[in-house]
Each structure stands twice: as structure tokens, then as C-alpha cells.
Amino acid sequence: MSSFAVRYRSRGKVREVRWTNGELLAEPLVETVISSLVRSRHVVRRHAADGGEPASLDTAEPAALTILEALHDVGAQILHWDGNPLGR
């Protein structure tokens, strides 16, 4: 089973996003931003030179990149990451 969680600070509160096998658990604002990224097929990248891939929640690595992009968009400060979306 693939899963990870990201604890972050946003708007003065500590919150968490959790992803498990394609299922997302997040606050409504982050869910909305993620949905928008996925719908628009926004390209997420590991590195600036990377060609990237469309935002997605289907598999762990694109989900992690999509979630990080959404957290960046809402100005969140990442506090802690649990799990390894790369399976290494």
C-alpha cells in the first residue's frame, strides 16, 4: 500500500494532507487547488529541466508533486513529510 502525509502550516494553523492509494484527505482549500491542477492538466516537475507530467492523484510520485505544487500555491510552509512516494 502506497501512502504519505505532509504536515504544513498555513494561515496560522498546522494542517495535514494525506494520500493513500489514490485517495486524498485534505482541507477544502487544498483539495480545491489540487482539483484545479488536475483538471487543467497542469505540468508538475521534479526538477526545472524535467519535462514533467500532468498533475494527478492516481499514483504516488505524481500525487506527491501535485500536492507539493498545491501547498506552494497556497503559501504553505512544509513542516514534516511521512512516507516515501518513490517507494525507495
Biopython code that builds the backbone (N, CA, C, O; Angstrom):
import numpy as np
from Bio.PDB.StructureBuilder import StructureBuilder

atoms = [
    (1, "MET", "N", (0.844, -1.185, 0.000)),
    (1, "MET", "CA", (0.000, 0.000, 0.000)),
    (1, "MET", "C", (0.880, 1.237, 0.000)),
    (1, "MET", "O", (1.766, 1.368, 0.844)),
    (2, "SER", "N", (0.645, 2.139, -0.934)),
    (2, "SER", "CA", (1.376, 3.398, -1.015)),
    (2, "SER", "C", (0.645, 4.467, -0.223)),
    (2, "SER", "O", (-0.569, 4.626, -0.342)),
    (3, "SER", "N", (1.396, 5.192, 0.583)),
    (3, "SER", "CA", (0.792, 6.302, 1.313)),
    (3, "SER", "C", (1.867, 7.275, 1.781)),
    (3, "SER", "O", (3.029, 6.910, 1.956)),
    (4, "PHE", "N", (1.453, 8.505, 1.975)),
    (4, "PHE", "CA", (2.320, 9.508, 2.567)),
    (4, "PHE", "C", (1.451, 10.609, 3.154)),
    (4, "PHE", "O", (0.271, 10.736, 2.826)),
    (5, "ALA", "N", (2.054, 11.396, 4.022)),
    (5, "ALA", "CA", (1.364, 12.519, 4.649)),
    (5, "ALA", "C", (2.326, 13.696, 4.698)),
    (5, "ALA", "O", (3.533, 13.524, 4.866)),
    (6, "VAL", "N", (1.776, 14.885, 4.550)),
    (6, "VAL", "CA", (2.562, 16.111, 4.629)),
    (6, "VAL", "C", (1.911, 17.004, 5.677)),
    (6, "VAL", "O", (0.741, 17.368, 5.558)),
    (7, "ARG", "N", (2.672, 17.349, 6.694)),
    (7, "ARG", "CA", (2.206, 18.292, 7.712)),
    (7, "ARG", "C", (2.739, 19.665, 7.319)),
    (7, "ARG", "O", (3.909, 19.802, 6.962)),
    (8, "TYR", "N", (1.889, 20.669, 7.383)),
    (8, "TYR", "CA", (2.278, 22.007, 6.941)),
    (8, "TYR", "C", (1.584, 23.070, 7.772)),
    (8, "TYR", "O", (0.597, 22.797, 8.455)),
    (9, "ARG", "N", (2.114, 24.290, 7.707)),
    (9, "ARG", "CA", (1.497, 25.439, 8.383)),
    (9, "ARG", "C", (0.931, 26.348, 7.305)),
    (9, "ARG", "O", (1.606, 26.694, 6.335)),
    (10, "SER", "N", (-0.320, 26.724, 7.499)),
    (10, "SER", "CA", (-0.989, 27.614, 6.555)),
    (10, "SER", "C", (-2.002, 28.463, 7.314)),
    (10, "SER", "O", (-2.783, 27.954, 8.119)),
    (11, "ARG", "N", (-1.976, 29.745, 7.048)),
    (11, "ARG", "CA", (-2.907, 30.680, 7.685)),
    (11, "ARG", "C", (-2.903, 30.536, 9.208)),
    (11, "ARG", "O", (-3.953, 30.610, 9.848)),
    (12, "GLY", "N", (-1.714, 30.331, 9.783)),
    (12, "GLY", "CA", (-1.555, 30.285, 11.231)),
    (12, "GLY", "C", (-1.904, 28.970, 11.898)),
    (12, "GLY", "O", (-1.858, 28.881, 13.125)),
    (13, "LYS", "N", (-2.256, 27.935, 11.124)),
    (13, "LYS", "CA", (-2.620, 26.641, 11.704)),
    (13, "LYS", "C", (-1.769, 25.527, 11.103)),
    (13, "LYS", "O", (-1.354, 25.600, 9.947)),
    (14, "VAL", "N", (-1.517, 24.496, 11.905)),
    (14, "VAL", "CA", (-0.833, 23.308, 11.402)),
    (14, "VAL", "C", (-1.899, 22.358, 10.866)),
    (14, "VAL", "O", (-2.874, 22.047, 11.550)),
    (15, "ARG", "N", (-1.700, 21.909, 9.646)),
    (15, "ARG", "CA", (-2.669, 21.042, 8.969)),
    (15, "ARG", "C", (-1.936, 19.862, 8.350)),
    (15, "ARG", "O", (-0.707, 19.795, 8.390)),
    (16, "GLU", "N", (-2.697, 18.926, 7.775)),
    (16, "GLU", "CA", (-2.078, 17.755, 7.161)),
    (16, "GLU", "C", (-2.834, 17.354, 5.903)),
    (16, "GLU", "O", (-4.061, 17.429, 5.841)),
    (17, "VAL", "N", (-2.069, 16.925, 4.900)),
    (17, "VAL", "CA", (-2.612, 16.295, 3.695)),
    (17, "VAL", "C", (-2.157, 14.848, 3.751)),
    (17, "VAL", "O", (-0.989, 14.571, 4.026)),
    (18, "ARG", "N", (-3.068, 13.928, 3.493)),
    (18, "ARG", "CA", (-2.724, 12.506, 3.490)),
    (18, "ARG", "C", (-3.191, 11.901, 2.171)),
    (18, "ARG", "O", (-4.311, 12.150, 1.725)),
    (19, "TRP", "N", (-2.318, 11.099, 1.548)),
    (19, "TRP", "CA", (-2.638, 10.394, 0.302)),
    (19, "TRP", "C", (-2.395, 8.905, 0.520)),
    (19, "TRP", "O", (-1.325, 8.507, 0.981)),
    (20, "THR", "N", (-3.396, 8.080, 0.187)),
    (20, "THR", "CA", (-3.271, 6.624, 0.299)),
    (20, "THR", "C", (-3.911, 5.985, -0.923)),
    (20, "THR", "O", (-5.122, 6.079, -1.125)),
    (21, "ASN", "N", (-3.080, 5.329, -1.742)),
    (21, "ASN", "CA", (-3.566, 4.611, -2.929)),
    (21, "ASN", "C", (-4.584, 5.392, -3.748)),
    (21, "ASN", "O", (-5.648, 4.869, -4.081)),
    (22, "GLY", "N", (-4.269, 6.625, -4.071)),
    (22, "GLY", "CA", (-5.144, 7.429, -4.918)),
    (22, "GLY", "C", (-6.203, 8.218, -4.191)),
    (22, "GLY", "O", (-6.898, 9.025, -4.807)),
    (23, "GLU", "N", (-6.348, 8.007, -2.896)),
    (23, "GLU", "CA", (-7.348, 8.725, -2.101)),
    (23, "GLU", "C", (-6.686, 9.873, -1.351)),
    (23, "GLU", "O", (-5.640, 9.696, -0.728)),
    (24, "LEU", "N", (-7.298, 11.041, -1.414)),
    (24, "LEU", "CA", (-6.752, 12.246, -0.800)),
    (24, "LEU", "C", (-7.604, 12.657, 0.394)),
    (24, "LEU", "O", (-8.833, 12.622, 0.333)),
    (25, "LEU", "N", (-6.950, 13.042, 1.468)),
    (25, "LEU", "CA", (-7.618, 13.616, 2.633)),
    (25, "LEU", "C", (-6.920, 14.940, 2.909)),
    (25, "LEU", "O", (-5.748, 14.967, 3.284)),
    (26, "ALA", "N", (-7.650, 16.043, 2.721)),
    (26, "ALA", "CA", (-7.054, 17.374, 2.873)),
    (26, "ALA", "C", (-8.134, 18.381, 3.212)),
    (26, "ALA", "O", (-9.326, 18.116, 3.060)),
    (27, "GLU", "N", (-7.693, 19.547, 3.676)),
    (27, "GLU", "CA", (-8.651, 20.622, 3.938)),
    (27, "GLU", "C", (-9.264, 21.080, 2.605)),
    (27, "GLU", "O", (-8.647, 20.904, 1.554)),
    (28, "PRO", "N", (-10.459, 21.659, 2.637)),
    (28, "PRO", "CA", (-11.151, 22.040, 1.399)),
    (28, "PRO", "C", (-10.348, 22.955, 0.467)),
    (28, "PRO", "O", (-10.394, 22.769, -0.749)),
    (29, "LEU", "N", (-9.617, 23.933, 1.002)),
    (29, "LEU", "CA", (-8.853, 24.836, 0.138)),
    (29, "LEU", "C", (-7.810, 24.064, -0.661)),
    (29, "LEU", "O", (-7.687, 24.261, -1.870)),
    (30, "VAL", "N", (-7.066, 23.196, -0.003)),
    (30, "VAL", "CA", (-6.031, 22.420, -0.685)),
    (30, "VAL", "C", (-6.666, 21.445, -1.671)),
    (30, "VAL", "O", (-6.149, 21.267, -2.774)),
    (31, "GLU", "N", (-7.771, 20.815, -1.300)),
    (31, "GLU", "CA", (-8.482, 19.926, -2.228)),
    (31, "GLU", "C", (-8.895, 20.670, -3.492)),
    (31, "GLU", "O", (-8.784, 20.139, -4.597)),
    (32, "THR", "N", (-9.370, 21.896, -3.328)),
    (32, "THR", "CA", (-9.809, 22.704, -4.471)),
    (32, "THR", "C", (-8.639, 23.038, -5.386)),
    (32, "THR", "O", (-8.753, 22.932, -6.607)),
    (33, "VAL", "N", (-7.519, 23.438, -4.801)),
    (33, "VAL", "CA", (-6.338, 23.774, -5.617)),
    (33, "VAL", "C", (-5.834, 22.527, -6.347)),
    (33, "VAL", "O", (-5.484, 22.602, -7.525)),
    (34, "ILE", "N", (-5.794, 21.393, -5.665)),
    (34, "ILE", "CA", (-5.361, 20.148, -6.298)),
    (34, "ILE", "C", (-6.306, 19.775, -7.433)),
    (34, "ILE", "O", (-5.852, 19.416, -8.520)),
    (35, "SER", "N", (-7.598, 19.855, -7.201)),
    (35, "SER", "CA", (-8.586, 19.544, -8.250)),
    (35, "SER", "C", (-8.388, 20.440, -9.462)),
    (35, "SER", "O", (-8.494, 19.985, -10.600)),
    (36, "SER", "N", (-8.101, 21.711, -9.218)),
    (36, "SER", "CA", (-7.865, 22.647, -10.316)),
    (36, "SER", "C", (-6.611, 22.276, -11.102)),
    (36, "SER", "O", (-6.612, 22.330, -12.332)),
    (37, "LEU", "N", (-5.544, 21.900, -10.402)),
    (37, "LEU", "CA", (-4.310, 21.485, -11.084)),
    (37, "LEU", "C", (-4.552, 20.246, -11.941)),
    (37, "LEU", "O", (-4.078, 20.166, -13.074)),
    (38, "VAL", "N", (-5.288, 19.284, -11.398)),
    (38, "VAL", "CA", (-5.563, 18.042, -12.138)),
    (38, "VAL", "C", (-6.443, 18.331, -13.355)),
    (38, "VAL", "O", (-6.146, 17.876, -14.460)),
    (39, "ARG", "N", (-7.530, 19.092, -13.153)),
    (39, "ARG", "CA", (-8.445, 19.410, -14.258)),
    (39, "ARG", "C", (-7.752, 20.146, -15.389)),
    (39, "ARG", "O", (-8.018, 19.882, -16.561)),
    (40, "SER", "N", (-6.863, 21.068, -15.043)),
    (40, "SER", "CA", (-6.183, 21.873, -16.067)),
    (40, "SER", "C", (-4.987, 21.144, -16.679)),
    (40, "SER", "O", (-4.321, 21.670, -17.571)),
    (41, "ARG", "N", (-4.718, 19.919, -16.187)),
    (41, "ARG", "CA", (-3.578, 19.120, -16.638)),
    (41, "ARG", "C", (-2.274, 19.895, -16.481)),
    (41, "ARG", "O", (-1.364, 19.795, -17.304)),
    (42, "HIS", "N", (-2.210, 20.671, -15.397)),
    (42, "HIS", "CA", (-1.004, 21.423, -15.044)),
    (42, "HIS", "C", (0.180, 20.460, -14.994)),
    (42, "HIS", "O", (0.045, 19.341, -14.499)),
    (43, "VAL", "N", (1.326, 20.878, -15.494)),
    (43, "VAL", "CA", (2.510, 20.014, -15.517)),
    (43, "VAL", "C", (3.312, 20.206, -14.235)),
    (43, "VAL", "O", (3.704, 21.323, -13.898)),
    (44, "VAL", "N", (3.553, 19.102, -13.523)),
    (44, "VAL", "CA", (4.382, 19.129, -12.322)),
    (44, "VAL", "C", (5.726, 18.490, -12.649)),
    (44, "VAL", "O", (5.802, 17.551, -13.441)),
    (45, "ARG", "N", (6.787, 19.010, -12.028)),
    (45, "ARG", "CA", (8.147, 18.551, -12.337)),
    (45, "ARG", "C", (8.930, 18.262, -11.065)),
    (45, "ARG", "O", (8.741, 18.915, -10.039)),
    (46, "ARG", "N", (9.813, 17.271, -11.152)),
    (46, "ARG", "CA", (10.762, 17.003, -10.060)),
    (46, "ARG", "C", (11.887, 18.021, -10.075)),
    (46, "ARG", "O", (12.328, 18.473, -9.019)),
    (47, "HIS", "N", (12.360, 18.390, -11.271)),
    (47, "HIS", "CA", (13.473, 19.317, -11.460)),
    (47, "HIS", "C", (13.088, 20.315, -12.539)),
    (47, "HIS", "O", (12.233, 20.033, -13.378)),
    (48, "ALA", "N", (13.716, 21.474, -12.516)),
    (48, "ALA", "CA", (13.401, 22.506, -13.512)),
    (48, "ALA", "C", (13.608, 22.010, -14.939)),
    (48, "ALA", "O", (12.849, 22.378, -15.835)),
    (49, "ALA", "N", (14.615, 21.187, -15.160)),
    (49, "ALA", "CA", (14.915, 20.695, -16.510)),
    (49, "ALA", "C", (14.055, 19.490, -16.901)),
    (49, "ALA", "O", (14.051, 19.084, -18.064)),
    (50, "ASP", "N", (13.343, 18.930, -15.958)),
    (50, "ASP", "CA", (12.495, 17.760, -16.187)),
    (50, "ASP", "C", (11.308, 18.150, -17.061)),
    (50, "ASP", "O", (10.731, 19.222, -16.882)),
    (51, "GLY", "N", (10.940, 17.289, -18.003)),
    (51, "GLY", "CA", (9.794, 17.560, -18.865)),
    (51, "GLY", "C", (8.484, 17.558, -18.098)),
    (51, "GLY", "O", (7.515, 18.191, -18.517)),
    (52, "GLY", "N", (8.450, 16.856, -16.983)),
    (52, "GLY", "CA", (7.273, 16.830, -16.132)),
    (52, "GLY", "C", (6.193, 15.906, -16.643)),
    (52, "GLY", "O", (6.354, 15.222, -17.654)),
    (53, "GLU", "N", (5.105, 15.902, -15.930)),
    (53, "GLU", "CA", (3.939, 15.104, -16.282)),
    (53, "GLU", "C", (2.698, 15.803, -15.753)),
    (53, "GLU", "O", (2.807, 16.663, -14.879)),
    (54, "PRO", "N", (1.517, 15.458, -16.261)),
    (54, "PRO", "CA", (0.303, 16.122, -15.801)),
    (54, "PRO", "C", (0.040, 15.859, -14.314)),
    (54, "PRO", "O", (0.307, 14.771, -13.803)),
    (55, "ALA", "N", (-0.479, 16.864, -13.646)),
    (55, "ALA", "CA", (-0.872, 16.719, -12.246)),
    (55, "ALA", "C", (-1.864, 15.565, -12.126)),
    (55, "ALA", "O", (-2.761, 15.417, -12.956)),
    (56, "SER", "N", (-1.696, 14.757, -11.092)),
    (56, "SER", "CA", (-2.530, 13.567, -10.933)),
    (56, "SER", "C", (-2.486, 13.092, -9.489)),
    (56, "SER", "O", (-1.538, 13.373, -8.756)),
    (57, "LEU", "N", (-3.523, 12.369, -9.094)),
    (57, "LEU", "CA", (-3.553, 11.713, -7.785)),
    (57, "LEU", "C", (-3.556, 10.198, -7.943)),
    (57, "LEU", "O", (-3.707, 9.473, -6.960)),
    (58, "ASP", "N", (-3.392, 9.717, -9.168)),
    (58, "ASP", "CA", (-3.511, 8.286, -9.445)),
    (58, "ASP", "C", (-2.398, 7.441, -8.845)),
    (58, "ASP", "O", (-2.662, 6.378, -8.283)),
    (59, "THR", "N", (-1.161, 7.901, -8.956)),
    (59, "THR", "CA", (-0.025, 7.141, -8.420)),
    (59, "THR", "C", (0.795, 8.046, -7.511)),
    (59, "THR", "O", (0.660, 9.269, -7.549)),
    (60, "ALA", "N", (1.644, 7.436, -6.697)),
    (60, "ALA", "CA", (2.304, 8.151, -5.610)),
    (60, "ALA", "C", (3.180, 9.326, -6.044)),
    (60, "ALA", "O", (3.028, 10.429, -5.518)),
    (61, "GLU", "N", (4.086, 9.112, -6.987)),
    (61, "GLU", "CA", (5.011, 10.201, -7.321)),
    (61, "GLU", "C", (4.310, 11.424, -7.917)),
    (61, "GLU", "O", (4.549, 12.534, -7.441)),
    (62, "PRO", "N", (3.448, 11.273, -8.945)),
    (62, "PRO", "CA", (2.744, 12.460, -9.434)),
    (62, "PRO", "C", (1.842, 13.080, -8.367)),
    (62, "PRO", "O", (1.672, 14.298, -8.333)),
    (63, "ALA", "N", (1.263, 12.253, -7.498)),
    (63, "ALA", "CA", (0.422, 12.786, -6.421)),
    (63, "ALA", "C", (1.248, 13.652, -5.485)),
    (63, "ALA", "O", (0.808, 14.731, -5.088)),
    (64, "ALA", "N", (2.444, 13.189, -5.130)),
    (64, "ALA", "CA", (3.314, 13.968, -4.247)),
    (64, "ALA", "C", (3.680, 15.300, -4.889)),
    (64, "ALA", "O", (3.632, 16.339, -4.232)),
    (65, "LEU", "N", (4.044, 15.277, -6.161)),
    (65, "LEU", "CA", (4.393, 16.512, -6.865)),
    (65, "LEU", "C", (3.194, 17.451, -6.964)),
    (65, "LEU", "O", (3.340, 18.663, -6.809)),
    (66, "THR", "N", (2.021, 16.901, -7.221)),
    (66, "THR", "CA", (0.800, 17.700, -7.326)),
    (66, "THR", "C", (0.460, 18.340, -5.985)),
    (66, "THR", "O", (0.111, 19.519, -5.928)),
    (67, "ILE", "N", (0.562, 17.570, -4.913)),
    (67, "ILE", "CA", (0.268, 18.091, -3.574)),
    (67, "ILE", "C", (1.266, 19.184, -3.193)),
    (67, "ILE", "O", (0.875, 20.219, -2.653)),
    (68, "LEU", "N", (2.546, 18.960, -3.470)),
    (68, "LEU", "CA", (3.546, 19.987, -3.162)),
    (68, "LEU", "C", (3.287, 21.265, -3.948)),
    (68, "LEU", "O", (3.441, 22.364, -3.414)),
    (69, "GLU", "N", (2.897, 21.130, -5.209)),
    (69, "GLU", "CA", (2.572, 22.302, -6.034)),
    (69, "GLU", "C", (1.384, 23.057, -5.422)),
    (69, "GLU", "O", (1.406, 24.286, -5.342)),
    (70, "ALA", "N", (0.363, 22.336, -4.998)),
    (70, "ALA", "CA", (-0.816, 22.969, -4.394)),
    (70, "ALA", "C", (-0.442, 23.671, -3.090)),
    (70, "ALA", "O", (-0.889, 24.791, -2.843)),
    (71, "LEU", "N", (0.368, 23.027, -2.259)),
    (71, "LEU", "CA", (0.780, 23.652, -0.999)),
    (71, "LEU", "C", (1.597, 24.909, -1.263)),
    (71, "LEU", "O", (1.463, 25.903, -0.550)),
    (72, "HIS", "N", (2.435, 24.863, -2.279)),
    (72, "HIS", "CA", (3.195, 26.058, -2.673)),
    (72, "HIS", "C", (2.231, 27.167, -3.099)),
    (72, "HIS", "O", (2.403, 28.324, -2.715)),
    (73, "ASP", "N", (1.227, 26.815, -3.884)),
    (73, "ASP", "CA", (0.265, 27.799, -4.378)),
    (73, "ASP", "C", (-0.501, 28.495, -3.257)),
    (73, "ASP", "O", (-0.867, 29.662, -3.396)),
    (74, "VAL", "N", (-0.747, 27.799, -2.151)),
    (74, "VAL", "CA", (-1.480, 28.424, -1.032)),
    (74, "VAL", "C", (-0.527, 29.050, -0.012)),
    (74, "VAL", "O", (-0.962, 29.550, 1.025)),
    (75, "GLY", "N", (0.777, 29.019, -0.311)),
    (75, "GLY", "CA", (1.747, 29.655, 0.576)),
    (75, "GLY", "C", (2.042, 28.879, 1.847)),
    (75, "GLY", "O", (2.432, 29.464, 2.857)),
    (76, "ALA", "N", (1.859, 27.571, 1.804)),
    (76, "ALA", "CA", (2.071, 26.739, 2.989)),
    (76, "ALA", "C", (3.559, 26.529, 3.256)),
    (76, "ALA", "O", (4.378, 26.522, 2.337)),
    (77, "GLN", "N", (3.883, 26.360, 4.526)),
    (77, "GLN", "CA", (5.236, 26.022, 4.953)),
    (77, "GLN", "C", (5.242, 24.541, 5.323)),
    (77, "GLN", "O", (4.545, 24.133, 6.252)),
    (78, "ILE", "N", (6.019, 23.738, 4.608)),
    (78, "ILE", "CA", (6.100, 22.298, 4.880)),
    (78, "ILE", "C", (6.840, 22.105, 6.204)),
    (78, "ILE", "O", (7.937, 22.627, 6.399)),
    (79, "LEU", "N", (6.220, 21.348, 7.106)),
    (79, "LEU", "CA", (6.827, 21.076, 8.406)),
    (79, "LEU", "C", (7.410, 19.677, 8.490)),
    (79, "LEU", "O", (8.486, 19.479, 9.053)),
    (80, "HIS", "N", (6.693, 18.695, 7.924)),
    (80, "HIS", "CA", (7.145, 17.310, 8.050)),
    (80, "HIS", "C", (6.525, 16.447, 6.954)),
    (80, "HIS", "O", (5.369, 16.626, 6.570)),
    (81, "TRP", "N", (7.324, 15.515, 6.469)),
    (81, "TRP", "CA", (6.857, 14.574, 5.439)),
    (81, "TRP", "C", (6.968, 13.167, 5.999)),
    (81, "TRP", "O", (8.040, 12.778, 6.462)),
    (82, "ASP", "N", (5.890, 12.391, 5.969)),
    (82, "ASP", "CA", (5.893, 10.989, 6.397)),
    (82, "ASP", "C", (5.628, 10.110, 5.180)),
    (82, "ASP", "O", (4.684, 10.355, 4.429)),
    (83, "GLY", "N", (6.454, 9.092, 4.983)),
    (83, "GLY", "CA", (6.258, 8.166, 3.870)),
    (83, "GLY", "C", (7.172, 8.511, 2.712)),
    (83, "GLY", "O", (7.799, 9.570, 2.683)),
    (84, "ASN", "N", (7.234, 7.585, 1.745)),
    (84, "ASN", "CA", (8.092, 7.757, 0.585)),
    (84, "ASN", "C", (7.321, 7.453, -0.685)),
    (84, "ASN", "O", (7.080, 6.286, -0.995)),
    (85, "PRO", "N", (6.926, 8.485, -1.429)),
    (85, "PRO", "CA", (6.146, 8.239, -2.645)),
    (85, "PRO", "C", (6.932, 7.542, -3.754)),
    (85, "PRO", "O", (6.344, 7.055, -4.719)),
    (86, "LEU", "N", (8.253, 7.491, -3.620)),
    (86, "LEU", "CA", (9.060, 6.821, -4.636)),
    (86, "LEU", "C", (9.256, 5.351, -4.326)),
    (86, "LEU", "O", (9.780, 4.612, -5.159)),
    (87, "GLY", "N", (8.849, 4.911, -3.150)),
    (87, "GLY", "CA", (8.957, 3.517, -2.775)),
    (87, "GLY", "C", (10.380, 3.048, -2.572)),
    (87, "GLY", "O", (10.655, 1.852, -2.672)),
    (88, "ARG", "N", (11.277, 3.950, -2.293)),
    (88, "ARG", "CA", (12.686, 3.588, -2.097)),
    (88, "ARG", "C", (13.029, 3.549, -0.642)),
    (88, "ARG", "O", (14.171, 3.262, -0.284)),
]
sb = StructureBuilder()
sb.init_structure("model")
sb.init_model(0)
sb.init_chain("A")
sb.init_seg("    ")
for serial, (resi, resn, name, xyz) in enumerate(atoms, 1):
    if name == "N":
        sb.init_residue(resn, " ", resi, " ")
    sb.init_atom(name, np.array(xyz, "f"), 0.0, 1.0, " ", f" {name:<3s}", serial, name[0])
structure = sb.get_structure()
